[in-house]
Amino acid sequence: MFRVRLLSAGKLLAAALFLLILGSLVAYLSIRGKRQDDAASSPKLQGRVVAVFNNSRYAHEVEGRVRFAITAGVDRTYEDGSHELEQVRLESYGANGSRNDVVTADRAKVSNPSDLNRLDAEFLSNVVVQIADSLTIKTSYLHYDHLKGLIETEELVEFEGPALGGRSTGVVVETIDERVRLLKDVDVTIKHSSEKGEAAQAKPATGRGRERARGETKEEKAARKARKRALKKEGRARQKAPKSKPGNLAARKPTRIQSSEALLEKKEGRVTFTGGVTVTQTPNSMRSERMTGFLGQSDRIERIEARGSSHLKQGESAEIKAVDMDFFFDEDNNLARALATGGAYTRSLGPEPPREASARTIEAFFITGPQGNTVDRIKADGDAAVKVNAPPPANEKD
């Protein structure tokens, strides 16, 4: 029925990468900034402007490799040591030069970088984070507080990639505890395998001509070639990967998750959606007030706990209702078993005659077929009652 693969908090919003980007920005500003003992705790841009740099560029090398390059159309340094940047662009190539992660923003305000423990940075207007070929994050504002270990915004955040896409109003990334909170109006779509492939093929190649046009150094040229080799290797691996069986229609359909808010906890291997949660993979759906997914190895979903007004509907075949429900998945992420507890009720929705059952607990077992997962058998336990309605007379008119 459902074929779900959820990503960890680190992968979803790329918090680790964002920290690397901020570290790169700090290194850049430390070179241009004036060291002061009385560092500001936030980028207030106090005092007069003491230096202005136009079209500035800084490339940071480690052992002969360019790790990142930062450009700014305008870089203003204030008396308090804080910086105001315009037309900000940061490119991060990774430790081995095989990545190409980019962050752009119209403006950035950064506190005095001489005290890294109190670093405070704001990215404003048209903030775009491009994580290689895997994820693009867009928002109008991002704030980073190193002392608190927080990356946050109250603005709309949209993310799109080959594996998933979605949006949320407001995000808080707790870097120390490795948690991500999606604050409001969460809407996430997990894409099926063929859709991922189409998105990857439709994505334009990185602009080789653009990189050369900006006058790359020998180190940047080597990094670009390394990225190109890595992309070719990834493409060959993708071609060799086993394709989804064409008969399994459910595996080719995206899974959409909507809720009021969500919490992703990387250390605990857990993701929780709360507030009117719906999970839809047409024509199937799950609903509950709260759903918690538990991740196993390789971020594979192992089980989902649904709590409060839980409901499972399998197209026009059957539905199960209960206070609470637990869903268990096999190694291929297919729904294998569902356990409903607390006033459990089920009924058929298919051909006549209609069948109903109620019990303290109802357990449904699923099998995988050409149409995805379907109910194989249902077990009712505890004050069980089964009702089979008589079929309508053959001559009865609709």
Secondary structure, 3 states (H helix, E strand, C coil): CCECCCCCHHHHHCHHHHHHHHHHHHHHHHHHCCCCCCCCCCCCCCCCEEEEEEEEEEEEEECCEEEEEEEEEEEEEECCCCEEEEEEEEEECCCCCCCCEEEEEEEEEECCCCCHHHCEEEEEEEEEEEECCCEEEEEEEEEEECCCCEEEEEEEEEEECCCEEEEEEEEEEECCCCEEEECCCEEEEECCHHHHHHHHHHCCCCCHHHHHHCCCCHHHHHHHHHHHHHHHHHHHHHHHCCCCCCCCCHHHCCEEEEECEEEEECCCCEEEEEEEEEEEECCEEEEEEEEEEEECHHHCEEEEEEEEEEEEEECCCEEEEEEEEEEEECCCCEEEEEEEEEEEEEEECCCCCCEEEEEEEEEEEEEEECCEEEEEEEEEECCCEEEECCCCCCCCCC
